[in-house]
Structures are given as structure tokens and as C-alpha cells.
Amino acid sequence: MFYTCGPNEAMVVSGFCRSPPVMIAGGRVFVFPCIQQIQRISLNTLTLNVKSDKVYTRHGVPISVTGIAQMKIQGQNKQMLAAACQMFMGKSEAEIAHIALETLEGHQRAIIAHLTVETKQRIEEEKMQVQVVERTQQIMLQEQEITRREKELEAKVKKPAEAERYRLEKLAEAQRYDGMIMEAEAEAESIRVKGEAEAFAVEAKGRAEAEQMAKKAEAFREYKDGAMVDMLLEKLPLMAEEISRPLCEANKVTMVSSGGGDVGAAKLSGEVLEIMTRLPEAVEKLTGVNISQVAHSPGSFFFFCVTWRCHRLLTCCCFLPGDFSNRLKGIRPMSFLIYLFSVCLLLSHL
């Protein structure tokens, strides 16, 4: 029949046709019943704690030593396996460990008996150095492991995280650019709409002005010289106001006379009237229109209305109760000139 064993055991088959016995470490074998015998031996590693208490050295110094040893039967070496089978066949692991422990303790006592204290100290130092070297190697291995894990972490976590962050940054930047483009397009559309509205307003205004100019041109064609005189008379009060504007800053007007004529307000009125009598001649030289002739034309009534509008605003101020000197003090020079100018125009066209 077939027998098997694991890698931690060895089988020894002896008996019929098995001389020398067959030793198999971890495998299978066929055994004939009744005429062949099979035995097993353990190949496990045995850890032994070897203690030697109060062992005297060469110089008679008692010391206690504790050692650790590991024992294992080598299954691949046929000679060692054959020797182990001869010594330990049929014994349990505990019995084998006890035999080995007794043997190692005897050897340890013999070694200690030949040692001195200095040798023992040197051995301890060497052991310490060995431990330091082992610890250093462990630290180096740990550092290498940390470096390896960091690289692995960087390859598996950091690099994808950085790539994702870069992608999100680019996406946010693209969205920001899209927003700027949309804002610029909206602003351009607003400017375009505003420009169209302004253009429409300008066009409407131009159309209205053109219609107004057409109507004015039609009125001018109807009134001819009367229309030109009307426009001129509308601007004359403004011209008189601008001419007399410096007098607005004067607190009083001093008239100097040689003694042969009028003085005071009479002299001022006379000089203004003299200036106004020259107005028709100046207008005729500038425009070619004779105001005296236009005054008798159909548009003279409109001219009369414009002239009347210029001086009626000052009538209330000039014809106030009281003597003339007091009324004159309450009228500003520019207003007085405009009033005289309007009166002269009115009288010249009646």
C-alpha cells in the first residue's frame, strides 16, 4: 500500500528487499504489508534555550551563561539523515530536544571553562557590534522600504492627483475665458444696439431738422426779405445784450460833457438814439435788405410783433412811479440799453 508524508517529515522503509533501508523526505512510497516496515522521523526546526548556571572560568570566576540554539535534521543530506535515524528513530520531538539540549549544555560548559573574563567581555562586545550592525541594516532596510513606499505613493496617488488638479485648473481657466468671451460679446451687442439706437435717434433728429429747414425755406420763400429781417431782428436783442454786457459790471455811469449840450440821462439817451438811427444803414450793408421798405411789406406786422416782444419786458421797470432819476437808479445799464434799442426799432417801423 502507498504511504505519504509532508516536507517536514521523512519516511524510512525497511524489511524485504530494502537493504539498506530506503529514506524518503517528503514524498510517497509503496510498502508491502507484513514483509516491510515504515517509520517516520520529524524534520522540524527545534529551538533550544541552553542555560549554564555558575560555571567557573579558567581563573575560577563563576559566571552564568544563557545561549540559544536551533537544531534541524537535514533531510536532503542522506548521510546526515541516516545518522539522525540511527540516533533518534522512534523518539518524539520532545525527547530529541532534550537529548540535544543536554549535549549543547555540556559543550557550553566546556567552552566557558576555557575562557577568561577578558575573552568573555570581548565576546560580549563582538555580540554588541553584531547587534549594532544588524540594527543598522534594519534601519537601512526600513529607509529603503519607506523610499519605495513614497515612490509607490507618488506613482499611484500623487501623480494622478496632480494630473486631476492640473485638469481642473485648465477647466476653470477655460470656463473663465468663456465667461470673458460671453461678457465681451454681450458688451459688443450692447454697444451695437446702443449705436443703432443713437443712429436711429440721429436719423430721426436729422429728418425732423430737415423737415423744419424745409418748412423754414418754404416760409422764407413766402416772406422773402421779411423773413431775413425777422431772423435778424430776433438776434439783435442778443447782440445788444452782448455789446452792453461789460456795463453790467459797472456800479455807476459817469457822463462827461463840455457844457454845450445835454447832461446825465438825457445825454445817455441821446447817444443811444444816435447809435440806433444808424442801424438800418448797417443792416442794409450787411444783408442787402432795406428795413424801411420791408416795414411796409406784408411781413412788417410780424416784424412789429418781434420788436414789441423785445422791449415790453422792460416797460414795467422803466415806467415806475416817481421821478426819472430814481427810476434810472433801479435799472441796470444793460437793461436800459436794451430798452432804448427796442423803442428805437419800434418807432422806426411804425
C-alpha positions as CSV (number, residue, x, y, z in Angstrom):
1,M,0.0,0.0,0.0
2,F,1.1,3.6,-0.5
3,Y,2.3,6.0,2.3
4,T,2.8,9.7,2.0
5,C,4.5,12.4,4.2
6,G,4.9,16.1,4.2
7,P,8.0,18.2,3.6
8,N,8.6,18.3,7.4
9,E,8.9,14.5,7.8
10,A,11.0,11.7,6.5
11,M,9.9,8.0,6.0
12,V,12.3,5.1,6.4
13,V,11.2,1.8,4.8
14,S,13.0,-1.4,5.9
15,G,12.4,-5.1,5.6
16,F,12.0,-7.4,2.5
17,C,14.2,-6.2,-0.4
18,R,15.1,-3.0,1.5
19,S,18.7,-3.3,2.4
20,P,19.9,-0.7,3.2
21,P,16.6,0.9,4.3
22,V,15.0,3.4,1.9
23,M,14.8,7.0,3.3
24,I,12.3,9.4,1.7
25,A,12.0,13.1,2.8
26,G,8.6,14.5,1.8
27,G,7.0,12.2,-0.8
28,R,5.4,8.8,-1.2
29,V,6.4,5.1,-1.1
30,F,4.8,1.7,-1.7
31,V,5.1,-0.7,1.3
32,F,4.3,-4.4,1.2
33,P,2.3,-5.3,4.2
34,C,3.7,-7.8,6.7
35,I,7.0,-8.0,5.0
36,Q,8.1,-4.4,5.1
37,Q,8.1,-1.8,7.9
38,I,7.7,2.0,7.6
39,Q,8.9,4.6,10.3
40,R,8.7,8.3,10.4
41,I,11.1,11.0,11.8
42,S,10.4,14.7,12.2
43,L,12.4,17.3,10.3
44,N,11.1,20.4,12.1
45,T,13.4,23.0,13.5
46,L,13.9,22.8,17.3
47,T,14.7,25.9,19.3
48,L,16.8,25.2,22.4
49,N,17.4,27.5,25.4
50,V,20.8,26.4,26.8
51,K,21.4,27.7,30.3
52,S,24.6,27.2,32.3
53,D,24.5,28.4,35.9
54,K,27.6,29.2,37.9
55,V,30.2,27.8,35.6
56,Y,33.8,28.5,36.6
57,T,36.2,30.0,34.1
58,R,39.9,29.4,33.8
59,H,40.6,31.9,36.6
60,G,37.9,30.5,38.9
61,V,35.3,33.2,38.3
62,P,31.8,31.8,38.4
63,I,29.5,33.1,35.6
64,S,26.1,32.2,34.3
65,V,25.5,32.0,30.6
66,T,22.3,31.6,28.6
67,G,22.5,30.6,25.0
68,I,20.0,30.0,22.2
69,A,20.5,27.2,19.6
70,Q,18.4,25.9,16.8
71,M,18.6,22.3,15.6
72,K,17.2,20.7,12.5
73,I,17.7,17.3,10.8
74,Q,18.8,17.9,7.2
75,G,16.5,15.8,5.0
76,Q,18.3,16.4,1.7
77,N,21.7,15.0,3.0
78,K,21.4,11.2,3.0
79,Q,24.3,10.7,5.3
80,M,23.0,13.2,8.0
81,L,19.5,11.7,7.7
82,A,20.9,8.2,8.1
83,A,22.8,9.3,11.2
84,A,19.8,11.0,12.7
85,C,17.7,7.9,12.0
86,Q,20.2,5.8,13.9
87,M,20.1,8.1,16.9
88,F,16.5,9.4,17.1
89,M,14.3,6.9,15.2
90,G,11.2,6.1,17.3
91,K,11.6,9.2,19.6
92,S,9.3,12.2,19.8
93,E,10.3,15.8,19.2
94,A,10.5,16.5,23.0
95,E,12.9,13.6,23.5
96,I,15.0,14.7,20.6
97,A,15.1,18.3,22.0
98,H,16.1,17.0,25.5
99,I,19.0,14.9,24.1
100,A,20.2,17.9,22.0
101,L,19.9,20.3,25.0
102,E,21.9,18.1,27.3
103,T,24.6,17.8,24.7
104,L,24.8,21.5,23.9
105,E,24.9,22.4,27.6
106,G,27.9,20.1,28.1
107,H,29.7,21.7,25.2
108,Q,28.8,25.2,26.5
109,R,30.3,24.4,30.0
110,A,33.4,23.1,28.3
111,I,33.8,26.3,26.3
112,I,33.2,28.6,29.3
113,A,35.8,26.7,31.4
114,H,38.5,27.5,28.9
115,L,37.5,31.2,28.6
116,T,38.9,34.2,30.6
117,V,36.9,37.2,31.7
118,E,38.6,39.4,29.1
119,T,37.6,36.9,26.4
120,K,34.1,36.8,27.7
121,Q,34.0,40.7,27.6
122,R,35.4,40.7,24.1
123,I,32.7,38.2,23.0
124,E,30.1,40.4,24.5
125,E,31.5,43.4,22.7
126,E,31.5,41.5,19.5
127,K,27.9,40.5,20.1
128,M,27.1,44.1,20.7
129,Q,28.8,45.1,17.5
130,V,26.9,42.4,15.6
131,Q,23.7,43.8,17.1
132,V,24.6,47.3,16.0
133,V,25.4,46.1,12.5
134,E,22.1,44.2,12.4
135,R,20.2,47.2,13.7
136,T,22.0,49.4,11.1
137,Q,21.0,47.0,8.4
138,Q,17.4,47.0,9.7
139,I,17.3,50.8,9.6
140,M,18.7,50.9,6.1
141,L,16.1,48.3,5.0
142,Q,13.4,50.4,6.7
143,E,14.6,53.5,4.9
144,Q,14.6,51.7,1.6
145,E,11.1,50.5,2.3
146,I,10.0,54.0,3.2
147,T,11.6,55.3,-0.1
148,R,9.9,52.5,-2.0
149,R,6.5,53.3,-0.4
150,E,6.9,57.0,-1.1
151,K,7.7,56.3,-4.8
152,E,4.8,53.9,-4.9
153,L,2.5,56.5,-3.3
154,E,3.8,59.2,-5.7
155,A,3.1,56.9,-8.7
156,K,-0.3,55.8,-7.5
157,V,-1.7,58.8,-5.7
158,K,0.3,62.0,-6.1
159,K,0.7,61.8,-9.9
160,P,-3.0,61.2,-10.6
161,A,-3.9,63.9,-8.0
162,E,-1.6,66.4,-9.7
163,A,-3.0,65.4,-13.1
164,E,-6.5,65.9,-11.8
165,R,-5.6,69.2,-10.2
166,Y,-4.0,70.4,-13.5
167,R,-7.1,69.3,-15.4
168,L,-9.4,71.1,-13.1
169,E,-7.2,74.3,-13.3
170,K,-7.3,74.2,-17.1
171,L,-11.1,73.6,-17.0
172,A,-11.6,76.5,-14.6
173,E,-9.4,78.7,-16.8
174,A,-11.3,77.7,-19.9
175,Q,-14.6,78.5,-18.2
176,R,-13.2,81.9,-17.1
177,Y,-12.2,82.6,-20.7
178,D,-15.6,81.5,-21.9
179,G,-17.1,83.9,-19.4
180,M,-14.9,86.7,-20.6
181,I,-15.8,85.9,-24.2
182,M,-19.5,85.9,-23.3
183,E,-19.1,89.2,-21.4
184,A,-17.3,90.8,-24.4
185,E,-19.9,89.5,-26.8
186,A,-22.7,90.9,-24.6
187,E,-20.8,94.2,-24.3
188,A,-20.3,94.3,-28.1
189,E,-24.0,93.5,-28.6
190,S,-24.9,96.3,-26.1
191,I,-22.7,98.7,-28.0
192,R,-24.2,97.7,-31.3
193,V,-27.7,98.1,-30.0
194,K,-26.8,101.4,-28.4
195,G,-25.2,102.6,-31.7
196,E,-28.2,101.5,-33.7
197,A,-30.4,103.5,-31.2
198,E,-28.2,106.5,-31.4
199,A,-28.1,106.2,-35.2
200,F,-31.9,106.0,-35.3
201,A,-32.2,109.0,-33.0
202,V,-29.7,111.0,-35.1
203,E,-31.6,109.9,-38.2
204,A,-34.9,110.9,-36.7
205,K,-33.4,114.2,-35.5
206,G,-31.9,114.9,-38.9
207,R,-35.2,114.1,-40.5
208,A,-37.0,116.4,-38.2
209,E,-34.4,119.2,-38.7
210,A,-34.7,118.6,-42.4
211,E,-38.4,119.0,-42.3
212,Q,-38.0,122.0,-40.1
213,M,-35.5,123.5,-42.5
214,A,-37.8,122.7,-45.4
215,K,-40.7,124.5,-43.7
216,K,-38.4,127.4,-42.9
217,A,-37.2,127.5,-46.5
218,E,-40.8,127.5,-47.7
219,A,-41.6,130.3,-45.2
220,F,-38.6,132.2,-46.4
221,R,-39.7,131.9,-50.0
222,E,-43.1,133.2,-49.0
223,Y,-41.8,136.2,-46.9
224,K,-38.6,136.7,-48.8
225,D,-36.9,139.8,-47.3
226,G,-39.3,139.9,-44.4
227,A,-38.1,136.5,-43.2
228,M,-34.5,137.6,-43.3
229,V,-35.3,140.7,-41.4
230,D,-37.3,138.7,-38.9
231,M,-34.3,136.4,-38.2
232,L,-32.0,139.4,-37.9
233,L,-34.3,141.2,-35.5
234,E,-34.5,138.1,-33.4
235,K,-30.8,138.2,-32.9
236,L,-30.5,141.9,-32.4
237,P,-31.5,141.9,-28.8
238,L,-28.9,139.2,-28.1
239,M,-26.3,141.3,-29.9
240,A,-27.3,144.3,-27.9
241,E,-27.0,142.3,-24.7
242,E,-23.5,141.0,-25.5
243,I,-22.4,144.5,-26.5
244,S,-23.7,146.0,-23.3
245,R,-22.5,143.1,-21.1
246,P,-19.4,144.9,-19.8
247,L,-21.7,147.6,-18.4
248,C,-23.3,145.0,-16.1
249,E,-20.1,145.1,-14.0
250,A,-20.3,148.9,-13.7
251,N,-21.8,150.3,-10.5
252,K,-22.5,153.7,-12.0
253,V,-22.1,155.5,-15.3
254,T,-20.4,159.0,-15.4
255,M,-21.2,161.1,-18.4
256,V,-18.6,163.9,-19.2
257,S,-20.0,166.9,-21.1
258,S,-18.2,170.1,-22.4
259,G,-21.2,172.2,-21.2
260,G,-22.7,172.9,-24.6
261,G,-25.3,170.0,-24.6
262,D,-27.4,167.7,-22.5
263,V,-26.1,166.1,-19.4
264,G,-27.0,163.0,-17.3
265,A,-29.6,160.5,-18.5
266,A,-30.6,162.8,-21.4
267,K,-27.1,162.7,-22.8
268,L,-27.0,158.9,-22.5
269,S,-30.4,158.5,-24.2
270,G,-29.4,160.9,-27.0
271,E,-26.2,158.9,-27.7
272,V,-28.1,155.6,-27.7
273,L,-30.7,157.0,-30.1
274,E,-27.9,158.3,-32.3
275,I,-26.5,154.8,-32.5
276,M,-29.8,153.3,-33.2
277,T,-30.5,155.7,-36.2
278,R,-27.5,154.1,-37.9
279,L,-28.9,150.6,-37.6
280,P,-31.0,150.4,-40.9
281,E,-28.0,151.6,-42.9
282,A,-25.8,148.9,-41.2
283,V,-28.3,146.1,-41.8
284,E,-28.7,147.1,-45.4
285,K,-24.9,147.0,-45.9
286,L,-24.7,143.5,-44.2
287,T,-27.8,141.8,-45.7
288,G,-28.8,144.0,-48.7
289,V,-32.2,144.4,-47.2
290,N,-33.7,147.8,-46.7
291,I,-35.6,147.8,-43.4
292,S,-37.6,150.8,-44.3
293,Q,-39.1,149.1,-47.4
294,V,-39.6,145.8,-45.6
295,A,-41.5,147.7,-42.8
296,H,-44.3,148.4,-45.4
297,S,-44.3,144.8,-46.7
298,P,-46.9,142.2,-45.6
299,G,-44.3,140.8,-43.1
300,S,-44.0,144.1,-41.3
301,F,-46.6,143.1,-38.8
302,F,-44.6,140.0,-37.8
303,F,-41.5,142.3,-37.5
304,F,-43.5,144.7,-35.3
305,C,-44.5,141.8,-33.0
306,V,-40.9,140.7,-32.6
307,T,-39.8,144.2,-31.8
308,W,-42.6,144.7,-29.4
309,R,-41.6,141.5,-27.6
310,C,-38.1,142.7,-27.1
311,H,-39.0,145.9,-25.3
312,R,-42.2,145.1,-23.4
313,L,-40.3,143.2,-20.7
314,L,-38.6,146.4,-19.7
315,T,-41.6,148.7,-19.8
316,C,-42.8,147.7,-16.3
317,C,-39.3,148.5,-15.0
318,C,-38.9,151.9,-16.7
319,F,-42.4,153.4,-16.2
320,L,-42.5,153.1,-12.4
321,P,-43.9,155.8,-10.1
322,G,-41.5,158.5,-9.0
323,D,-39.1,160.9,-10.7
324,F,-36.9,159.8,-13.6
325,S,-33.7,159.8,-11.6
326,N,-35.0,157.3,-9.0
327,R,-36.3,155.0,-11.8
328,L,-32.9,155.2,-13.5
329,K,-31.1,154.1,-10.4
330,G,-33.2,150.9,-10.2
331,I,-32.4,149.9,-13.9
332,R,-29.1,148.2,-14.7
333,P,-27.2,149.8,-17.7
334,M,-27.6,146.8,-19.9
335,S,-31.4,146.6,-19.4
336,F,-31.6,150.3,-20.1
337,L,-29.7,150.0,-23.4
338,I,-31.9,147.0,-24.5
339,Y,-35.0,149.0,-23.7
340,L,-33.8,152.1,-25.7
341,F,-32.7,149.8,-28.5
342,S,-36.2,148.2,-28.7
343,V,-38.0,151.5,-28.5
344,C,-35.9,152.9,-31.4
345,L,-36.6,149.8,-33.5
346,L,-40.3,150.1,-32.8
347,L,-40.5,153.8,-33.6
348,S,-38.5,153.4,-36.8
349,H,-41.0,150.9,-38.3
350,L,-44.3,152.4,-37.3
